[in-house]
Amino acid sequence: MERTGAVIGAASDRVRSLAYGVVCGSAKLAAVLLISSTAVHAEKITIAAFGDSLTAGYGLSQGDGFVPQLQAWLDAEGIDASVMNAGVSGDTTAGGLARIGWTLTPDVDAIIVALGGNDYLRGVDPAVSKANLDAILAEAQAAGVETLLVGLSVGGNYGQDYKQAFEGMYAELAAKYDIPLFADFAAGIRAEVGMADGMTRFLQSDGIHPNTEGVTLIVAAMGPAVADLVAAAR
């Protein structure tokens, strides 16, 4: 009887030992998974704001331009992302194509492509602008970078055919690459004023570039689309 009891006791000890090992193993696995999950969620997403003077912050004090205001918006929303200023004043789609390879470094997780304004001001054939943007988006796709394409609403200076072709190229390219489109960079201002004539109070003296208040409206309107971009990149 004593021997039987000893055997049962030894068996019980082994069961307890195995159970303890399973619990400890499970706890360690859970800890590893938690740490891994935390590391993934803690990774900061880097966004390149790739454009011209509109993204570069032309004419504005440091902290008032598109990039710093967008960064502040993301921070306020608790979105862990860093916005890199890849805007060059005066740049055209051709200029953007020439430097896109330098911008798409391994550190860049997502890109906002906002080019075309200077093409319009110079009367560049929309077919040429479209081809340049097409090549830019192709490079971003090849690099595996999530992309948000930002279009422009333009005037009828060159006729309605030009206007339609210019504005339409953004939607066509977004569909081709299956990427999100924010159709009009100045949508936030237009939504505020309701009419183009009222935009001047949100523009600098040149009547082209947004002032600080104008940028605030632009960022507020575009922010949710950028938040979606960050989510896709993560």
C-alpha positions in Angstrom: 0.0 0.0 0.0 2.8 2.3 0.9 4.6 1.5 -2.4 1.3 2.2 -4.3 1.0 5.5 -2.5 4.6 6.3 -3.3 4.0 5.5 -7.0 0.9 7.6 -7.1 2.7 10.4 -5.3 5.6 10.3 -7.8 3.2 10.3 -10.7 1.4 13.3 -9.2 4.7 15.1 -8.8 5.4 14.4 -12.5 2.0 15.7 -13.5 2.4 18.8 -11.5 5.9 19.3 -13.0 4.5 18.9 -16.5 1.6 21.2 -15.8 4.0 23.8 -14.4 6.2 23.5 -17.5 3.1 24.0 -19.7 2.0 27.0 -17.8 5.5 28.6 -17.8 5.9 27.8 -21.5 2.5 29.4 -22.2 3.4 32.4 -20.2 6.7 32.8 -22.0 5.0 32.5 -25.4 2.4 35.0 -24.4 5.1 37.4 -23.3 7.0 37.0 -26.6 3.8 37.5 -28.6 2.9 40.6 -26.5 6.4 42.1 -27.0 6.3 41.3 -30.7 2.8 42.8 -31.1 3.9 45.9 -29.1 7.0 46.3 -31.3 4.9 46.2 -34.5 2.4 48.7 -33.2 5.2 51.0 -31.9 6.9 51.2 -35.3 6.7 54.8 -36.5 5.6 55.2 -40.1 7.6 57.6 -42.3 5.6 59.5 -44.9 7.3 61.5 -47.7 5.3 64.6 -48.7 6.4 64.6 -52.3 5.4 67.8 -54.1 6.2 71.4 -55.0 5.8 74.7 -53.2 2.5 73.6 -51.8 4.0 70.9 -49.8 7.4 72.7 -49.3 5.6 75.5 -47.4 6.6 78.4 -49.7 6.2 81.8 -48.1 5.3 80.5 -44.6 7.2 80.6 -41.3 8.7 77.4 -40.0 5.9 75.5 -38.4 3.1 76.9 -40.5 3.6 75.0 -43.7 1.9 71.9 -44.9 4.3 69.3 -43.5 4.5 70.7 -39.9 0.8 71.3 -39.8 0.1 67.8 -41.0 2.5 66.4 -38.5 0.7 68.3 -35.7 -2.6 67.0 -37.0 -1.4 63.4 -36.9 0.1 63.9 -33.4 -3.1 65.3 -32.1 -5.0 62.3 -33.5 -2.5 59.9 -31.8 -1.2 58.6 -35.1 2.4 57.5 -34.8 3.8 58.7 -38.1 6.6 61.1 -39.1 6.1 63.4 -42.2 9.2 64.2 -44.2 9.2 67.3 -46.3 10.0 66.2 -49.9 8.6 69.3 -51.5 10.6 71.5 -53.9 9.3 74.9 -54.8 8.9 75.3 -58.6 9.0 71.6 -59.2 7.1 70.1 -62.1 6.0 66.5 -62.7 9.2 66.2 -64.8 11.3 67.4 -61.9 9.5 65.0 -59.6 10.2 62.1 -61.9 13.9 63.1 -61.9 14.2 62.9 -58.1 11.7 60.2 -57.1 14.4 57.6 -56.8 16.3 59.7 -54.2 13.1 60.1 -52.2 12.2 56.4 -52.1 14.8 55.4 -49.5 14.3 52.2 -47.4 13.1 54.5 -44.6 10.1 55.7 -46.5 6.9 53.6 -45.8 4.3 55.8 -47.5 4.3 58.8 -49.9 1.9 61.6 -50.7 2.3 62.6 -54.4 1.1 66.1 -54.9 2.5 67.5 -58.2 1.1 69.2 -61.2 0.5 72.8 -60.2 3.6 74.2 -62.0 2.8 72.1 -65.1 -0.6 73.9 -65.2 0.9 77.3 -64.7 3.3 76.7 -67.6 0.6 75.2 -69.8 2.3 71.8 -70.1 0.3 69.3 -72.2 -1.7 67.2 -69.7 -0.6 64.1 -71.6 3.0 64.9 -70.7 2.2 65.6 -67.0 0.2 62.3 -66.9 3.1 60.3 -68.3 5.5 61.8 -65.7 3.0 61.1 -62.8 2.5 57.6 -64.2 6.2 56.9 -64.0 6.4 58.3 -60.5 3.6 56.1 -59.3 5.2 53.1 -61.0 8.4 53.6 -59.0 6.5 54.0 -55.8 4.6 50.7 -56.5 7.9 48.9 -57.4 9.3 50.1 -54.1 6.3 48.7 -52.2 5.4 52.1 -50.8 1.8 52.9 -50.0 0.7 56.0 -52.0 -1.8 58.7 -51.7 -2.2 60.7 -55.0 -3.4 64.3 -54.6 -5.0 66.1 -57.5 -5.7 69.7 -58.3 -8.8 71.7 -59.4 -7.6 74.2 -62.0 -9.1 77.2 -63.9 -10.2 77.3 -67.5 -7.4 79.5 -68.7 -6.5 77.0 -71.5 -10.0 75.9 -72.3 -12.3 73.3 -71.0 -10.7 70.4 -72.8 -7.4 71.2 -71.1 -9.1 71.5 -67.7 -10.9 68.2 -68.1 -7.8 66.4 -69.3 -5.6 67.9 -66.5 -8.0 67.2 -63.7 -9.0 63.8 -65.1 -5.5 62.4 -65.2 -5.4 62.1 -61.5 -8.5 59.9 -61.3 -7.3 57.8 -64.2 -3.9 57.2 -62.6 -5.4 56.4 -59.2 -7.6 53.8 -60.9 -4.7 52.4 -62.8 -2.6 51.8 -59.7 -5.5 51.1 -57.4 -4.4 53.8 -55.0 -6.5 56.4 -53.0 -7.0 59.8 -54.5 -7.6 63.1 -52.7 -9.0 64.9 -55.7 -8.2 68.5 -54.9 -5.3 69.8 -52.7 -7.3 72.9 -51.9 -10.6 71.1 -51.1 -10.5 72.3 -47.5 -10.4 75.9 -48.5 -13.1 75.5 -51.2 -15.4 73.7 -48.6 -14.9 76.7 -46.3 -15.6 79.5 -48.7 -18.0 77.8 -51.0 -17.0 80.0 -53.9 -13.6 80.5 -55.6 -13.9 84.3 -55.2 -13.8 83.9 -51.5 -10.5 82.0 -51.4 -8.3 85.1 -51.4 -8.5 85.4 -47.6 -6.9 82.0 -47.2 -4.1 82.8 -49.8 -0.9 84.7 -49.7 -0.5 88.0 -51.6 0.5 86.1 -54.7 -3.0 84.6 -54.9 -1.6 81.1 -55.4 -0.1 79.8 -52.3 -2.2 79.2 -49.1 -1.5 81.3 -46.0 -1.3 79.7 -42.5 -5.0 79.6 -42.1 -5.4 78.2 -45.6 -3.0 75.4 -44.8 -4.9 74.6 -41.6 -8.1 74.1 -43.7 -6.2 72.0 -46.2 -4.7 69.7 -43.6 -8.0 69.3 -41.7 -9.7 68.1 -45.0 -6.8 65.9 -46.1 -5.9 64.5 -42.7 -8.3 61.6 -42.6 -7.0 60.4 -46.0 -3.4 60.5 -44.7 -4.5 58.6 -41.6 -5.8 55.9 -43.9 -2.5 55.9 -45.7 -0.7 55.3 -42.4 -3.0 52.5 -41.6 -2.4 50.9 -45.0 1.4 51.3 -44.6 1.3 49.7 -41.1 
